[in-house]
């Protein structure tokens, strides 16, 4: 598909260059011919007509002059044609290269979209398959009693909940990626935002006996309270998920230059250096979160966090050491 689009775009570029080249060549040809006639006239005419620049009637030249002018005209025309051919051939190569460059980001975006759709379908198919299999097996069981049926429904409900979580994540992600500019913004105190995010994850922290230490300066930015709360809830939720019991999480808000710097630090399992460049990609989960700790998740939280930060032209970075913990740093323009 992109090959044919590239060829079409090249054809358009070349067509534009042909038109420009012709527009320049025709006057060039006309000027050369006029100049030629003027020179010949200077030699054959009386002195009082030498400065007359108007085109001269062709029948006023001698037979030999006419022959010379005709030959030179033909030579000029052939040379201009050759120059045009060279320009068109050269420009075809350049146009093909430029068409490739123009289409590359679109191709990358479409590939990304395809990957996203495939990943999302795959994640949705897993719980659907589980539900389908359980229902089919139960329907074949002629002695299905009420308690087994209840167990089946409970298990189905778990899978439905997973699908609901996933579809909520997908909706959130598409909302921030597509409608990022449509969000209403107000004067928001980041201290209040963090307090709200901490409140949301409090119960999870309590379950793991994790203490959340706050060091929050009141700092106002132009932002959207719910989506900023979502951003820091994701970071705090991860910090809790990937920390051991009885540990500590630190969250701070400070001003640095024209930026608000927010840090969420945990002393949990950390992230391998090899994984760090990918953790903000959609559906990316490290091996340790899939296998060792077996924490729930779809690898969409940090992708959402990054999309939110990007709506503020901010930055999100991470520093991490395996088994020592991770620090997520968010910079937002004040
Ligand atoms: P998930 O739902 O899997 O947590 P995220 O997008 O939030 O998805 O995170 C992507 C991956 O980055 C996680 O699967 C985990 O491996 C890693 N990760 C994120 N935050 C932390 C953290 N605070 N400590 C260790 N690993 C983390």
Boltz pocket constraint, residues with backbone or C-beta under 6 A from the ligand:
constraints:
  - pocket:
      binder: B
      contacts: [[A, 234], [A, 235], [A, 238], [A, 239], [A, 242], [A, 266], [A, 268], [A, 269], [A, 270], [A, 271], [A, 279], [A, 281], [A, 284], [A, 285], [A, 286], [A, 287], [A, 288], [A, 289], [A, 295], [A, 296], [A, 297], [A, 298], [A, 299], [A, 300], [A, 301], [A, 302], [A, 303], [A, 326]]
      max_distance: 6.0
